[in-house]
Amino acid sequence: MKEPSSKTPQEKKALSYAKDRRNVFGENDKASRKAIPARKAGESRKVRRKARQSLEGFEFADEATADVVESSLRHDLERVGGWKKSPDAALSEYIGVQARRRSWKGLAPNRKPSDNAGDS
């Protein structure tokens, strides 16, 4: 039986920085809980609406048109290229951006404005 290789704390930290993600989309991170399902539901409604509209004249269409409509509905072509959630940034990138922002504000990389108040 093979024993799992133990990692040093430094290796664990590097792995955490690579795997952990942070929302950098620009909205409140809690808003994603509602926004993502709402966008998915909207896309599904749009696909169902287009399918229903294409089937309305299905009985009166010639055979070639009927085959194209049936094939596109069967292969779900309306859904191709729809909305996709933008991926979150890796924690290492997120921390780098935060450090650059703090340096522009004249703060040390790990300090908040309240920490500098007592330094004078």
C-alpha angles and dihedrals in degrees: 000000000000117000117226111253111248117229127219118240089252091055091048091051092049091049090049091051090051098045105034115087135204131201110248099164093114101248131096107290090229090057090071090070089069102024099057096051090043092053091047091049091048092051091049091050090050091051093048091047092052091047091051091048093050091050094052094081095032095109093055098042122104118253097261093052091045090053092051093049092047092048094049091049093047093050093043093232094167090065094054111108094008128143117321128186112246110241120253120245124256114260091244091057091045093052091048091054091048091051091051091050091051092049090054089054091051096251129132112257095258101033135097124214091256090058092060095051095084097044096086 
